[in-house]
Amino acid sequence: MARLIEMITPVAVRYCRARLGGRDLSYLSADDVAQEVCLAVLHALPQYQDRGGSFLYLVHAIASNKVADAYRLVSRDRSDPVAELPESPLADNEPEKHALDVDLGDRMTKLLATLPQLQQEILTLRIAVGLSANETAEALDISPGNVRVTQHRALGKLRALITREGDLLG
């Protein structure tokens, strides 16, 4: 089990950081969600039946569900706890930078939400998580060629949306 956890932890961490990284989730971190993914995989092992597919598909499905759970949990909590108030002014206008970063993340999320689910998952795994086309294909149980074509089409749709609706940053 230690070897399995050692193998799936980097995949779970990259996936969770890619899906949760830039969002304002107060006390919840992507690493915490990745740890929950690893625990859920361990709990799922006794019922797991190898049907010739990829084990990464199970890990990816669990991670996707845990990320959705994290968003639901955070959306219910409207508090903004801090340990102490800062004694000195923040450098580089941190509140404004934070607000702009959150806004950009929201815009990116809205753009990605316009794509079909498969295209969203492929872009997340390929670009944010950094998986190869073969690894992505294995995780999603599709062919590597299908991954490449779907990624190309998804990026084309995003380019067209940005061109049609104006600059993403402005």
C-alpha positions in Angstrom: 0.0 0.0 0.0 2.9 2.3 0.7 4.2 1.8 -2.8 0.7 2.5 -4.3 0.4 5.7 -2.2 3.9 6.7 -3.3 2.9 6.3 -6.9 -0.5 8.0 -6.9 0.3 10.9 -4.5 2.1 13.0 -7.1 -0.7 12.5 -9.6 -3.4 13.4 -7.0 -1.4 16.5 -5.8 -0.9 17.8 -9.4 -4.5 17.3 -10.3 -5.8 19.0 -7.1 -3.4 21.9 -7.4 -4.4 22.4 -11.0 -8.1 22.4 -10.1 -7.9 24.3 -6.8 -4.6 26.2 -7.0 -5.5 29.7 -7.8 -8.9 29.8 -6.1 -9.6 31.5 -2.8 -10.5 28.5 -0.7 -9.7 30.1 2.7 -8.4 27.3 5.0 -8.7 24.4 2.5 -5.6 23.6 0.5 -5.1 21.5 -2.6 -2.7 19.3 -0.7 -5.4 18.5 1.9 -7.8 17.5 -0.9 -5.0 15.4 -2.5 -4.6 13.6 0.8 -8.3 12.9 0.9 -8.0 11.5 -2.6 -5.3 9.1 -1.5 -7.3 8.0 1.5 -10.4 7.4 -0.6 -8.4 5.3 -3.1 -7.2 3.2 -0.2 -10.8 2.8 1.0 -11.9 1.8 -2.5 -9.2 -0.9 -2.9 -11.2 -3.8 -1.3 -14.0 -3.3 -3.8 -11.8 -2.6 -6.8 -12.0 -5.1 -9.6 -9.5 -5.0 -12.4 -11.5 -5.1 -15.6 -8.5 -4.4 -17.9 -8.9 -0.6 -17.7 -6.5 1.9 -16.2 -6.2 2.2 -12.4 -5.5 5.9 -13.0 -9.1 6.2 -14.2 -10.2 5.3 -10.7 -7.8 7.8 -9.1 -8.9 10.5 -11.5 -12.6 9.9 -10.8 -12.0 10.0 -7.1 -10.0 13.2 -7.4 -12.6 14.8 -9.5 -15.3 14.0 -6.9 -13.1 15.3 -4.0 -12.4 18.6 -5.8 -16.1 19.0 -6.3 -16.7 18.3 -2.6 -14.1 20.9 -1.7 -15.8 23.6 -3.8 -19.2 22.7 -2.2 -17.7 22.9 1.3 -16.0 26.3 0.7 -19.1 27.7 -1.0 -21.1 27.1 2.2 -18.5 28.8 4.4 -18.6 32.6 4.2 -16.2 33.4 7.0 -12.7 34.8 6.4 -10.7 33.9 9.5 -7.2 35.3 10.1 -4.9 34.6 13.0 -3.8 38.2 13.5 -4.2 41.6 11.8 -1.1 42.7 10.0 1.0 45.3 11.8 2.6 46.9 8.8 1.0 47.8 5.4 1.2 45.1 2.8 3.7 45.6 0.1 2.9 45.8 -3.6 -0.8 46.4 -2.9 -1.5 42.8 -2.1 -5.3 43.1 -1.7 -5.6 44.5 -5.2 -3.3 41.9 -6.7 -5.2 39.2 -4.9 -8.5 40.5 -6.2 -7.1 40.7 -9.7 -5.8 37.1 -9.5 -9.1 35.9 -8.2 -10.9 37.7 -11.1 -8.6 36.2 -13.7 -9.2 32.8 -12.2 -12.9 33.3 -12.4 -12.7 34.4 -16.0 -10.6 31.3 -16.9 -13.1 29.1 -15.0 -16.0 30.6 -17.0 -14.2 30.1 -20.3 -13.4 26.5 -19.5 -17.0 25.9 -18.4 -18.1 26.7 -21.9 -16.3 23.5 -23.1 -17.7 20.0 -23.0 -16.6 18.0 -19.9 -14.2 15.8 -21.8 -12.4 18.8 -23.3 -12.2 20.4 -19.8 -10.7 17.2 -18.3 -8.2 16.9 -21.1 -7.0 20.5 -20.8 -6.7 20.1 -17.1 -4.7 16.9 -17.3 -2.5 18.0 -20.2 -1.8 21.6 -19.4 -2.3 22.1 -15.6 -1.3 18.6 -14.3 1.3 18.1 -17.0 0.5 14.6 -18.1 1.5 13.4 -21.5 -1.0 12.5 -24.2 -0.5 8.8 -23.4 -0.9 9.3 -19.7 -4.0 11.4 -20.2 -5.4 8.8 -22.6 -4.8 6.0 -20.0 -6.4 8.1 -17.3 -9.5 8.8 -19.4 -9.6 5.4 -21.1 -9.4 6.9 -24.6 -6.8 6.8 -27.4 -3.8 9.2 -27.3 -4.8 10.4 -30.8 -8.2 11.3 -29.5 -6.6 13.2 -26.6 -4.5 15.3 -29.1 -7.4 16.0 -31.4 -9.8 16.9 -28.5 -7.1 19.2 -26.9 -6.5 21.0 -30.3 -10.3 21.5 -30.7 -10.7 22.8 -27.2 -7.9 25.3 -27.5 -9.3 26.4 -30.8 -12.7 27.0 -29.2 -11.1 29.0 -26.4 -9.1 31.1 -28.8 -12.3 31.9 -30.8 -14.2 32.8 -27.6 -11.5 35.2 -26.4 -11.2 36.8 -29.9 -15.0 37.2 -30.1 -15.7 38.4 -26.6 -12.6 40.5 -26.2 -9.3 40.3 -24.4 -9.3 37.9 -21.4 -7.3 40.3 -19.3 -9.5 43.4 -20.0 
